[in-house]
Amino acid sequence: MQAVIGHRRYFACVMKLSAIPTFFKFTDWIEFTPEDREQRVLNKKRIPDIAKYILDNEDGYLFSSITASYRCEVKFDPVGGDGLGFLEMDFEDAHFVINDGQHRCAAIHHAIKANPAIGEESISVLLFPYENRERVQQMFSDLNRFVVKTSRSLDILYDQRDMLSKVTLEVSERVLAFKGMVDKEAVHSLPARSEKMFSLAALYDANDELLTYKRNGEGALFDELVATAVGYWTVVSGFMPDWAKVREKRVWPVELRQENICTHTIVLRAIGALGAELMKQCPSDWKNRLAGLAEVNWSKKNRDWENVCMVANSVVSNRQARLATKAYLKRKLGLPLSDPEERSVARESPDDSATNVDPRGAQERLRELNPQNPENLFFTQIIEGNFGGKTVSNWNELIHCAMRTAHENGVPLTVLSGIANVREQDPIDVSFRRIEGTGLWLQGLDANRCWRCSLVLARKINTGIRVHLRWREKEGAVRPGEEGLLHWSPVRVMRDNALLPDTDDNKIACSPAKAVGGGPKGPGIQDRETAKGLIASGPEGLARGLSKIAAVTGQEVIIVNGDGSALEGDALVNVVAAAVRDYRRGLTAVFRKGLPS
């Protein structure tokens, strides 16, 4: 069929899958510079997965059209007036460039080798005349510009082939604690103001842990899996009073999620894994064993969670945290722990650490780094990061967030591209990634450059940046196993009722702005005396002190009035004393290292 789109003529046809390997050859684009490529480099790691999808779902697999450009003369003989006709071309001279679908073509070739019968099936192909390299690059960019990966919860909701997906949907409707409380389209975590308690993806992962032994066995039936999961989660929910409070509308879901970890993915997965072991080891008594869950303190303020599934007041969900959370719950239920589980929860007793450990150990454990010249950041991972009030979890997210925020604040492309390798169009290079929410593409950076470029952008748009990091236990890491803190934010102090000049020397490092004020319990006498000492040390000394406070509390200390005038007298003492109080509490609660000297 002949048709027109974008004022360009193209042809839509159907090809046998067996013809795909013959007509569409692959160019090794890695030999070309990014500017000279007409497609991105073929990622061979993707091919086996796509081929397996075809072979595992021969009765229902589906692909969108392949789009390609041809370089030869063509002859189209119309039949009637509706665009149908016969297309003739010399395939040897066509030299097709695949604009969209090269991984599908490669996977089809791979699958046909395993099952030649697949070659008799057909796929639609769109053929465009080749104009020039720039046009082909633009076609690739246009075809991929608005592709958005669906949320994992939606994938689970719509996947009719995956038995566990169907089991999870049944569980979400048949367990009273879950009914109406599961968000079935959340992308990753729940939105901050969501009225749900759980995401479908979290419940799916928990069921995956729970049913692991049954699914790996022979002949696991859908009804049996549903019965097991529904029965287990019904018993569990009976020992989770906080879930019941939400169901009875005594607590809002938002409040529960803010103050509690019992609805987090890591906890659901740990409870699911716990159930799998209980059912296997105690098939007749597992329900009674679960009663210990009712005694668990799920509050985020419970210091037991530190270094188990919380780091620096944030919930983490990596593999080590999942193992530690399951081990913690097993210990609470009086179950024996394996050696890896024992090691995962081996740490100082929170009751002893606050009084017996030198408070200077807090700084040894969390090393404050010079933001202008930090140590080598190779082999580091971000434990908790923040740029301009937005949370990030790795170096790639940090620089992408910094670029996106700067772009939103009007920083021009010429400036951004002077800081890092940023392009306005897809350069057809696997080392580039699209900055979500923009039309910009950024080339990958190592951890050192991610920090330097992000810091430059933070300074340029006058916003805060904070990274709590850890060096991995690897050869080449400068401080294996240690943690560090990088932070910067423009906060200016006063001298003689005037703001100090806006220079680097007069800026102190804090996290995003949040005034530190009084609380239910005001600062004590010692806090006020410490505050007076800081104030007496002069503007520079006060700035250094507030910087150290901000590094622990994660709060910016505002010492000017709304009109820009300086706080003075008791007003200034009260604010600084409150900050000192929060610093003291922060050292005790977060680092368990006692009072500062």
Residue pairs with C-beta under 8 A, 6 or more apart in sequence:
1 11
1 12
1 13
1 83
1 84
1 85
2 9
2 10
2 11
2 76
2 78
2 83
2 85
2 87
3 9
3 10
3 11
3 12
3 83
4 10
8 128
8 129
9 129
10 126
10 127
10 128
10 129
11 74
11 76
11 87
11 126
11 127
12 65
12 124
12 125
12 126
12 127
13 87
13 124
13 125
13 127
14 122
14 123
14 124
14 125
15 23
15 122
15 123
15 125
16 119
16 120
16 121
16 122
17 108
17 112
17 118
17 119
17 120
17 121
17 122
17 123
18 112
18 116
18 119
18 120
20 66
20 105
20 108
20 109
20 123
21 105
21 108
21 109
21 112
22 91
23 91
23 94
23 96
24 66
24 68
24 96
24 98
24 102
24 105
25 96
26 42
26 98
26 102
26 105
26 106
27 38
27 39
27 97
28 42
29 37
29 38
29 39
29 40
29 41
29 42
29 428
30 41
34 427
34 428
34 429
34 431
34 432
35 427
36 133
37 137
37 428
37 429
38 97
38 133
38 136
38 137
38 140
38 428
39 97
39 98
39 99
39 102
39 136
39 140
39 428
40 140
40 428
40 429
40 430
41 429
41 430
42 102
42 103
42 106
43 103
43 430
44 106
46 103
46 107
47 103
47 106
47 107
47 110
48 107
48 110
50 103
50 104
50 106
50 107
50 110
51 107
51 108
51 110
51 111
51 114
53 61
53 107
54 61
54 107
54 108
54 111
54 118
55 111
55 114
55 115
55 118
57 161
58 115
58 118
60 161
63 101
63 104
63 123
64 101
65 101
65 123
65 124
65 125
65 126
66 98
66 100
66 101
66 104
66 105
66 123
66 124
66 125
66 126
67 98
67 99
67 100
67 101
67 125
67 126
67 128
67 139
67 143
68 96
68 97
68 98
68 99
68 101
68 125
68 126
68 127
68 128
69 96
69 97
69 99
69 127
69 128
69 129
69 130
69 131
69 136
69 139
70 89
70 94
70 95
70 96
70 127
70 128
70 129
70 130
71 93
71 94
71 95
71 96
71 97
71 130
72 89
72 90
72 91
72 93
72 94
72 95
73 89
73 90
73 93
74 87
74 88
74 89
74 129
75 87
75 88
75 89
76 85
76 86
76 87
76 88
77 85
77 86
77 88
78 84
78 85
79 85
79 86
87 127
95 130
97 130
97 136
98 105
99 128
99 136
99 139
99 140
99 143
100 139
100 140
100 143
100 144
104 123
108 118
108 123
111 118
112 118
112 119
128 139
130 136
137 425
137 426
137 428
138 425
140 426
140 428
141 425
141 426
141 428
144 426
145 426
145 439
151 185
151 186
151 187
151 188
151 201
152 187
152 188
152 201
152 204
153 183
153 184
153 185
153 186
153 187
153 199
153 200
153 201
154 184
154 185
156 162
156 165
156 168
156 169
156 200
156 201
156 204
157 165
157 169
157 184
157 185
157 200
159 165
160 166
163 215
163 220
163 222
163 225
164 204
164 207
164 208
164 211
164 215
164 225
165 204
166 222
167 207
167 211
167 222
167 225
167 226
167 229
168 200
168 203
168 204
168 207
168 229
169 200
170 226
170 229
170 230
171 178
171 203
171 207
171 226
171 229
171 230
171 233
172 178
172 179
172 182
172 184
172 200
172 203
173 179
174 226
174 230
175 230
175 233
175 234
175 237
176 234
176 237
176 247
177 233
177 234
177 237
177 240
177 243
177 244
177 247
178 198
178 203
178 233
178 237
181 196
181 197
181 198
181 246
181 247
181 253
182 196
182 197
182 198
182 199
182 200
182 203
183 190
183 194
183 196
183 198
183 199
183 200
184 200
185 200
186 194
186 196
186 199
186 200
186 201
188 199
188 201
189 199
189 265
190 196
190 198
190 199
190 257
192 254
193 254
194 253
194 254
194 257
195 252
195 253
195 254
196 253
197 243
197 246
197 253
197 256
197 257
197 263
198 263
198 268
199 265
201 265
202 264
202 265
202 268
202 269
203 268
205 265
205 268
205 269
205 272
206 265
206 268
206 269
206 271
206 272
207 229
207 272
208 272
209 269
209 270
209 272
209 273
209 275
209 276
210 228
210 229
210 232
210 272
210 273
210 275
210 276
211 220
211 225
211 228
211 229
211 276
212 273
212 276
213 276
213 279
213 280
214 220
214 224
214 225
214 228
215 225
228 279
232 275
232 279
235 287
235 290
236 271
236 275
236 290
236 293
237 243
237 244
239 290
239 291
239 292
239 293
239 294
240 262
240 293
240 294
241 294
242 251
242 256
242 260
242 262
242 298
243 262
243 263
245 251
245 256
246 252
246 253
246 256
253 263
256 262
256 263
257 263
257 264
259 299
259 300
259 301
260 298
260 299
260 300
261 267
261 298
261 299
261 300
261 305
261 309
261 310
261 315
262 298
264 309
264 315
264 317
265 317
266 309
266 315
266 316
266 317
266 321
266 322
266 325
267 298
267 309
267 325
269 322
269 325
270 309
270 322
270 325
270 326
270 328
270 329
271 293
271 329
273 322
273 326
274 326
274 329
274 330
274 333
275 286
275 290
277 330
277 335
278 286
278 289
278 290
278 335
279 286
282 289
289 333
289 334
289 335
290 333
292 332
292 333
292 334
293 329
293 332
293 333
295 332
296 329
296 332
297 304
300 310
300 313
300 315
301 589
303 350
303 589
303 592
304 328
304 350
306 350
306 590
306 592
307 324
307 347
308 321
308 324
308 325
308 328
308 345
309 315
309 316
309 317
309 321
309 322
309 324
309 325
310 316
311 383
311 384
311 468
312 383
312 384
312 468
312 590
313 554
313 590
314 383
314 384
316 383
320 344
323 340
323 341
323 344
324 341
324 344
324 345
326 341
327 337
327 341
327 342
327 344
327 345
328 345
330 336
330 337
330 341
331 337
331 345
337 345
348 357
348 592
350 592
353 592
353 593
353 594
354 588
354 592
354 593
354 594
355 594
357 592
357 593
357 594
358 593
358 594
359 587
359 593
359 594
359 595
359 596
359 597
360 593
360 597
361 591
361 593
362 552
362 587
362 591
362 593
365 482
365 483
365 591
365 593
366 468
366 483
366 484
366 485
366 591
367 479
367 482
367 483
367 484
367 485
368 484
368 485
368 548
368 551
369 375
369 484
369 485
369 486
371 455
371 486
371 487
371 488
371 509
372 455
374 448
374 451
374 484
374 486
375 478
375 479
375 484
376 448
376 478
377 446
377 447
377 448
377 451
377 469
378 446
378 447
378 448
378 476
378 477
378 478
379 471
379 472
379 474
379 476
379 477
379 480
380 395
380 447
380 469
380 470
380 471
380 472
380 477
380 484
381 394
381 469
381 470
381 472
382 392
382 393
382 394
382 395
382 397
382 398
382 467
382 468
382 469
383 468
383 469
383 470
383 483
384 391
384 393
384 466
384 467
384 468
385 391
385 392
385 393
385 394
385 397
385 398
385 466
385 467
385 468
386 392
386 464
386 465
386 466
386 467
386 511
386 512
387 398
387 401
387 402
387 405
387 454
387 458
387 463
387 464
387 465
388 401
388 402
388 405
388 458
388 461
388 463
388 464
388 465
388 512
389 463
389 464
389 512
390 401
390 405
392 398
392 401
395 445
395 446
395 447
395 450
395 451
396 433
396 444
396 450
398 450
398 451
398 454
398 467
399 420
399 442
399 445
399 449
399 450
399 453
399 454
400 433
400 435
400 436
400 442
402 453
402 454
402 457
402 458
402 465
403 416
403 420
403 422
403 435
403 438
403 440
403 442
403 457
404 435
404 436
404 437
404 438
405 457
405 461
405 463
406 416
406 457
406 460
406 461
407 416
407 435
407 438
407 440
409 461
411 457
411 460
411 461
413 422
413 424
413 440
415 460
416 422
416 440
417 423
419 453
419 456
419 457
420 442
420 443
420 445
420 449
420 453
421 432
421 442
421 443
422 435
422 440
422 441
422 442
422 443
423 432
423 440
423 441
423 442
423 443
424 439
424 440
424 441
425 439
425 441
426 432
426 434
426 441
427 441
429 443
431 443
431 444
432 441
432 442
432 443
432 444
433 441
433 442
433 444
434 440
434 441
435 441
435 442
445 453
451 467
451 486
454 465
455 465
455 488
458 464
458 465
458 488
458 489
459 488
459 490
462 490
463 489
463 512
464 487
464 488
464 489
464 490
464 510
464 511
464 512
464 513
464 556
465 486
465 487
465 488
465 489
466 485
466 486
466 487
466 488
466 489
466 510
466 511
466 512
466 554
467 485
467 486
467 487
468 483
468 484
468 485
469 483
469 484
469 485
469 486
470 481
470 482
470 483
470 484
471 477
471 478
471 479
471 480
471 481
471 482
471 483
471 484
472 480
473 480
473 481
474 480
485 551
487 509
487 510
487 511
487 550
487 551
488 507
488 509
488 510
489 507
489 508
489 509
489 510
489 511
489 512
489 513
489 550
489 556
490 502
490 507
491 507
491 508
491 510
491 543
491 546
491 550
491 556
491 557
491 558
492 499
492 500
492 502
492 506
492 507
492 560
493 499
493 500
493 506
493 508
493 539
493 540
493 542
493 543
493 546
493 559
494 500
494 539
494 559
494 560
494 566
494 567
495 539
497 565
497 566
498 566
499 560
499 564
500 506
500 539
506 543
508 543
508 544
508 546
508 547
508 550
509 547
509 550
509 551
510 546
510 547
510 550
510 551
510 555
510 556
510 557
511 550
511 554
511 555
511 556
512 556
513 556
513 558
514 554
514 555
514 556
515 555
515 556
515 557
515 558
516 549
516 553
516 555
516 556
516 557
516 558
516 575
516 578
516 579
516 582
517 575
517 578
518 574
518 578
519 578
519 581
522 578
522 581
523 531
523 574
523 577
523 578
523 580
523 581
524 581
527 577
527 578
527 580
527 581
527 584
528 573
528 577
530 577
530 580
531 573
531 576
531 577
531 579
531 580
532 573
534 541
534 542
534 545
534 546
534 576
534 580
535 542
535 572
535 573
535 576
537 545
542 559
542 576
546 557
546 559
546 576
546 579
548 583
549 555
549 557
549 579
549 580
549 582
549 583
550 556
550 557
552 583
552 586
552 587
552 590
552 591
553 579
553 582
553 583
553 586
554 586
555 579
555 582
557 575
557 576
557 579
558 575
559 566
559 567
559 572
559 575
559 576
560 566
560 567
561 567
566 572
567 575
583 596
584 595
584 596
587 593
587 594
587 595
587 596
588 594
588 595
